[in-house]
Amino acid sequence: MRVRRTSIIRAAVLTSVLTGCATAVPPVPFAAPSASPTPVVDRLHFAVASDFHYGEPGTDYQAGFAQAVAGLNAADAADPLAFVALNGDISHGGVGLAQQAKVALAGLRPRLLVTPGNHDELTGAEWQQVWGAPADQVVRFGDRSVILASTSNAAGDYLCPNQQWLAEALAGEARQRDVFVIFHITVKKWTKHGIDCPQTRALLAGTSNVRAVFNGHDHDQVSVKDDDGVSYFFDGHVGGSWGAPERTYRDVLVTDAGLSTRLLTLDGRELARDVLTW
Ligand SMILES: [Zn+2]
């Protein structure tokens, strides 16, 4: 049984800005430069953004993409991002819109990692063709790993992550210091659009180096939920026709001290911050 101490601090700061925010939060070295050139990753800084919905009728998706690219590039300029994870529903149905969405993201400077959502509606082959990566993949950053898993298919079904693949992926990263798991549809019926995947939850809870899970899909969810010692973070939505009032994404910084994550608007206002230690 893993023992984890989790400390969560939530600061609903609706008016502060990215620089010079006035939160009563312990100092976390978001902008601290890495002093060591060694391949061990002293800090891992990344962003998770979900639900872009390029092409959804009745939405200003082109403006939304432009705002997202500008905001994420500004965040990268302030403190380089190892990657930006687009956590599903990047586009709103089929290969043509997916290709257009990719073009709309061409100006995004950080490395892109992607997961399928139920609205992308691509086959595995189409996903690979458009995004240049499999729908299920493991990416290492030094001694930390990111596991990205599919929770849908070309028909838009709501699916649990592939249990065998995920088990093998986690086993393959067992010697890594930290593992972060990213998939679109949450695996518990604790949101309106979540699904019940008890095997997935048990697998994640039983893997000692899994530090956090990041979900999209529920556009109205902007906080964190805990299941059996595992923290599942939500990041609202970048696009689409419904959800939380602000368009947001999640900034994540992992250091030896733990994980600190901020919910940010596309123009860099911090709405909340959570800190995990283990
Ligand atoms: Zn969506």
Residues whose N, C-alpha, C, O or C-beta is under 5 A from the ligand:
A	BS01	ZN	D51 D89 H217
